[in-house]
Amino acid sequence: MPDDPLRRDLLQELLHAYGPCGQEDAVREVCRRELEPHVDEMWVDEAGNLIGLLYGDHRADQPIRVMAHMDELSMLVKRIEPDGTLHMTPLGTMYPGNFGLGPVALLGDQRTVCGVLTLGSEHTTKESQRIWETKPDQGDLALDWLHVYVFTGHTPEELADAGVRAGTRACVHQSKRTLIDVGPDYLGCYFMDDRAAVTALLDVASRLASGDGRPARDTYLVFTTAEEVGGVGGSYASRALPGDLTIALEVGPAEAEYGTSCSGGPIVAYSDAETIYDKAVADALIAAATELGLSAQPAVLGAFESDASHAKASGLTPRAGLLCLPTLSTHGYEVIARQAIPDMAAVLVELLRRGV
């Protein structure tokens, strides 16, 4: 095992890279660099998924597809006002309150422009209806996208010159994407979803290539696109690649509702809002964790979806599984245990070596 089992440097690099849905290029390049030395074949498919193939010991068996998504929750420019301010719409289930007002990066075709997602002044009255209705002591409505806008400091002509227009992706600015230590045992940042799981999947490739043993079956490691808007890349890969099983790696909600905690072992899902995961696959994930001395957390998830559940619900894979890092505040400022990424990688290596 490497000296730094977490690979914090790699996780931070992935967190800093912008990867909105359908524009995951920067994240894919980091993954490509890290993956290439450890796989037998590697390519990018028509959906933009990065795929690495590890040959298995029993090549006659059906292959396995393991997926972690490269995209992040982000925004689209909806329209540009004459004063250069922008109205936004979300890409994925993202709310202004979860990510906060502040700097955003507008990924123009020619250059990236910094803007500020803002509501406006708190020091306003009912005359400023849009602001007033969100005040807890006044209108008391939840902050939503119709209330906020992006201040750019540029004219529409300057924005056009930068390649910013309707449809331009916008991301939470890099200045808000630095890992922090939370006590001795936890890490916090935006977009652990799904950069933490991507880091774990890259670790899996490294471990299998460095002597932890080949997988039992041919294994496709798939870094997918556009998961946050319906599992697009994962569904395409499940249809296009051979195999009978898709396993997704994700963040998982640490909530009393599911009997899960951030301090516990990896979460193994038996169902989510899209599908029922295969019991034999979930049981095998729990057995792999138990073999390693980890206390897996079985869960029946509600408001949750994954590449694997989208693929199974659409009939694109006959079997599906879901392994999650326990995560506090999913789709917000996310917190994971420092050991969660190495634990996820270890469980997956054990499962792939055993076969399922």
C-alpha positions in Angstrom: 0.0 0.0 0.0 1.4 3.5 -0.8 2.8 5.7 2.0 -0.2 8.0 1.7 -3.2 5.7 1.2 -5.5 8.7 0.9 -3.6 10.4 -2.0 -4.7 13.7 -0.7 -2.8 15.5 -3.4 -4.7 13.7 -6.1 -8.0 14.3 -4.4 -7.2 18.1 -4.2 -6.2 18.2 -7.8 -9.5 16.6 -8.8 -11.5 18.9 -6.6 -9.9 22.0 -8.1 -10.6 20.8 -11.7 -13.9 22.1 -13.2 -16.1 19.3 -14.5 -19.7 20.5 -15.2 -22.0 18.0 -16.9 -21.1 17.5 -20.5 -17.8 19.4 -20.1 -15.6 17.1 -17.9 -12.4 17.5 -19.9 -10.2 18.8 -17.1 -11.2 16.0 -14.8 -10.8 13.4 -17.5 -7.2 14.5 -18.2 -6.2 14.0 -14.6 -7.9 10.6 -14.6 -6.2 9.7 -17.9 -2.8 10.5 -16.5 -3.3 8.5 -13.4 -5.0 5.5 -15.0 -2.9 4.8 -18.0 0.1 3.2 -16.2 -2.1 0.7 -14.5 -4.5 -0.7 -17.1 -4.1 -3.1 -20.1 -6.2 -0.9 -22.4 -7.6 2.6 -22.2 -9.8 4.8 -24.4 -12.5 7.5 -24.4 -15.9 6.4 -25.8 -18.5 8.4 -27.8 -20.1 9.6 -24.5 -16.9 11.1 -23.2 -16.4 8.3 -20.6 -12.8 7.4 -19.9 -12.5 3.6 -19.8 -9.6 1.4 -18.5 -9.7 -2.4 -19.0 -7.9 -4.7 -16.6 -7.7 -8.3 -17.9 -9.0 -10.9 -15.4 -7.7 -14.3 -14.4 -10.9 -16.0 -15.7 -11.4 -14.3 -19.0 -14.3 -16.6 -20.1 -16.5 -15.1 -17.4 -18.7 -12.1 -18.0 -16.8 -8.8 -17.4 -17.7 -6.3 -14.6 -18.1 -2.6 -15.1 -17.2 -0.3 -12.2 -18.1 3.4 -12.4 -17.4 6.7 -10.7 -18.6 9.9 -12.3 -16.4 12.8 -13.3 -19.1 15.5 -13.5 -20.1 17.9 -10.7 -23.2 19.8 -9.8 -23.1 23.1 -11.8 -25.1 25.8 -13.5 -26.1 26.9 -17.0 -26.4 30.5 -18.2 -30.1 31.0 -19.0 -30.0 34.5 -20.3 -27.8 37.7 -20.3 -29.3 41.0 -19.3 -28.3 44.3 -21.0 -26.2 45.2 -17.9 -24.2 42.0 -18.2 -25.8 40.2 -15.3 -26.7 36.5 -15.9 -29.7 34.4 -14.9 -28.9 30.8 -14.1 -30.5 27.4 -14.1 -29.0 24.4 -12.3 -27.4 21.3 -13.9 -28.4 18.6 -11.5 -30.1 18.9 -8.1 -28.4 22.0 -6.9 -29.8 24.8 -4.8 -28.2 28.3 -4.2 -28.4 27.7 -0.4 -26.4 24.5 -0.6 -23.4 26.0 -2.4 -23.7 29.6 -1.1 -23.5 33.0 -2.7 -20.0 33.9 -3.9 -17.6 33.5 -6.8 -18.4 31.3 -9.8 -16.3 30.4 -12.9 -18.0 31.0 -16.2 -16.4 28.6 -18.7 -16.5 30.7 -21.8 -15.4 29.2 -25.1 -12.5 31.7 -25.4 -11.7 32.2 -21.7 -13.0 31.7 -18.2 -14.7 34.7 -16.6 -15.2 35.1 -12.8 -18.6 36.3 -11.6 -20.4 36.5 -8.3 -23.6 34.6 -7.6 -25.6 37.1 -5.5 -29.1 37.8 -4.1 -28.7 41.5 -3.5 -28.6 43.6 -0.4 -30.1 42.5 2.9 -30.8 46.2 3.6 -33.9 46.4 1.4 -37.6 46.6 1.9 -40.7 45.0 0.3 -40.0 47.3 -2.7 -37.2 44.8 -3.6 -39.7 41.9 -3.7 -37.2 39.3 -5.0 -35.0 39.9 -2.0 -37.7 40.6 0.6 -39.5 37.3 0.0 -36.5 35.2 1.0 -35.9 37.0 4.3 -36.8 34.6 7.3 -38.5 37.5 9.1 -40.4 38.6 6.0 -41.5 36.5 3.0 -39.8 33.4 4.4 -39.5 31.6 1.0 -36.5 29.2 0.4 -33.8 30.8 -1.7 -34.2 29.5 -5.2 -32.7 30.2 -8.7 -35.3 32.9 -9.6 -34.0 35.0 -6.6 -30.3 35.0 -7.5 -28.2 36.2 -10.4 -24.5 36.4 -11.4 -22.8 39.8 -11.4 -20.0 39.7 -14.0 -18.7 43.3 -14.2 -18.7 42.9 -18.0 -20.9 44.2 -20.8 -22.8 41.7 -23.0 -20.3 42.4 -25.7 -17.3 41.6 -23.5 -19.0 38.4 -22.4 -19.6 37.4 -26.0 -16.0 38.1 -26.7 -15.1 35.6 -23.9 -17.5 33.1 -25.4 -20.1 33.4 -22.6 -23.7 32.9 -23.8 -26.8 31.0 -23.0 -25.8 27.5 -22.4 -22.4 28.3 -21.0 -21.5 26.2 -18.0 -20.8 27.8 -14.6 -19.1 26.2 -11.6 -18.4 27.1 -8.0 -15.1 29.0 -8.2 -11.8 27.2 -7.5 -11.2 29.5 -4.5 -14.0 27.6 -2.6 -12.8 24.1 -3.5 -9.9 23.6 -1.1 -9.9 20.6 1.3 -10.1 21.4 5.0 -9.4 19.2 7.9 -12.3 18.7 10.3 -11.0 17.4 13.5 -8.3 14.7 13.3 -10.5 12.2 11.4 -12.5 14.1 8.7 -12.1 16.1 5.5 -14.5 18.7 4.1 -15.0 20.3 0.7 -17.5 20.8 -2.1 -17.7 18.1 -4.7 -16.6 15.0 -2.8 -19.4 13.9 -5.1 -17.9 12.3 -6.9 -14.2 13.2 -6.9 -13.7 11.2 -3.7 -15.0 8.0 -5.4 -13.0 8.9 -8.6 -9.9 9.0 -6.3 -10.9 5.6 -4.9 -11.3 4.0 -8.4 -7.9 5.3 -9.5 -6.5 3.8 -6.3 -8.1 0.4 -7.2 -6.3 0.5 -10.6 -3.0 1.2 -8.9 -3.5 -1.6 -6.3 -4.4 -4.2 -8.8 -1.5 -3.3 -11.0 1.0 -3.2 -8.1 0.6 -6.7 -6.7 -2.7 -6.9 -4.9 -3.7 -9.5 -7.5 -5.5 -9.4 -10.8 -9.3 -9.3 -10.8 -11.2 -12.5 -11.3 -13.0 -11.2 -14.4 -12.1 -8.7 -17.0 -12.9 -5.4 -15.3 -13.8 -2.1 -17.0 -13.0 1.0 -14.8 -15.3 3.7 -16.2 -15.1 7.4 -15.4 -18.4 8.6 -16.5 -20.0 11.8 -17.8 -23.3 13.5 -17.0 -24.3 11.4 -14.0 -25.9 14.3 -12.3 -28.4 14.8 -15.1 -29.7 11.2 -15.4 -26.7 8.9 -15.5 -26.1 9.6 -19.2 -22.5 8.3 -19.5 -23.0 5.4 -17.2 -26.1 4.2 -19.1 -24.3 4.5 -22.4 -21.3 2.5 -21.1 -23.5 -0.2 -19.6 -25.1 -0.7 -23.0 -21.9 -0.5 -25.1 -19.5 -2.5 -23.0 -19.7 -6.3 -22.5 -20.7 -7.6 -19.1 -23.6 -8.4 -16.9 -22.9 -6.2 -13.8 -22.5 -2.5 -13.3 -21.3 -1.3 -9.9 -21.4 2.4 -9.1 -19.1 4.2 -6.6 -20.7 7.2 -4.9 -21.0 9.4 -1.9 -23.7 8.1 0.4 -26.0 10.0 2.8 -25.0 9.7 6.4 -28.4 10.1 8.0 -30.5 8.6 10.8 -33.2 7.9 8.2 -31.0 5.3 6.7 -29.2 4.1 9.9 -25.9 5.4 8.4 -23.2 7.6 10.0 -20.2 9.4 8.7 -17.9 7.5 11.1 -19.1 4.1 10.0 -17.8 1.8 7.3 -18.7 1.9 3.6 -22.4 2.1 2.8 -23.8 -0.8 0.7 -27.1 0.0 -0.9 -29.9 -2.6 -1.4 -32.2 -0.1 -3.2 -32.6 3.6 -4.2 -35.2 5.7 -5.8 -34.5 4.2 -9.3 -34.1 0.4 -8.6 -33.5 -2.5 -6.3 -29.8 -3.5 -6.4 -29.0 -7.2 -6.7 -29.0 -8.8 -3.3 -26.2 -11.2 -4.2 -24.0 -8.2 -5.2 -24.8 -6.2 -2.1 -24.1 -9.3 0.1 -20.8 -9.8 -1.7 -19.8 -6.2 -1.0 -20.6 -6.6 2.7 -18.7 -9.9 2.8 -15.7 -8.2 1.2 -15.8 -5.4 3.8 -16.2 -7.9 6.7 -13.2 -9.8 5.4 -11.1 -6.6 5.7 -12.4 -5.9 9.3 -14.7 -3.1 8.1 -18.2 -2.7 9.4 -20.2 -2.1 6.2 -23.5 -0.1 6.6 -26.3 -1.8 4.6 -28.9 0.8 3.5 -32.2 1.2 1.8 -31.8 4.7 0.2 -34.7 6.9 -0.8 -34.0 10.2 -2.7 -30.8 8.8 -4.4 -29.8 7.6 -7.9 -26.6 6.4 -9.4 -25.0 5.3 -12.7 -25.8 1.7 -11.8 -29.4 2.3 -10.8 -30.1 4.4 -13.9 -28.6 1.6 -16.1 -30.6 -1.2 -14.4 -33.9 0.8 -14.4 -33.4 1.4 -18.1 -32.7 -2.3 -18.8 -29.1 -1.6 -19.8 -27.6 -4.0 -17.3 -29.1 -7.1 -15.8 -27.3 -6.7 -12.4 -26.3 -3.6 -10.4 -24.6 -2.7 -7.2 -23.8 0.5 -5.2 -20.9 1.1 -2.9 -20.7 4.5 -1.1 -18.4 6.6 1.0 -20.4 7.7 4.1 -20.8 11.5 3.5 -22.3 14.3 5.6 -24.2 17.0 3.7 -24.4 15.3 0.3 -25.0 17.9 -2.5 -23.6 20.6 -0.2 -20.4 21.2 1.7 -19.5 17.5 2.1 -17.6 15.8 4.9 -16.1 12.4 4.7 -13.9 10.3 7.1 -10.2 10.5 6.2 -10.1 6.7 5.9 -13.3 6.5 3.7 -11.5 6.6 0.3 -8.9 3.9 1.1 -11.6 1.8 2.7 -13.7 2.0 -0.5 -10.7 1.1 -2.6 -9.8 -1.9 -0.4 -13.4 -3.3 -0.4 -13.6 -3.0 -4.2 -10.2 -4.7 -4.7 -11.3 -7.5 -2.4 -14.5 -8.0 -4.3 -12.8 -7.9 -7.8 -10.2 -10.4 -6.7 -12.9 -12.8 -5.3 -15.4 -12.3 -8.1 -19.1 -11.9 -7.8 
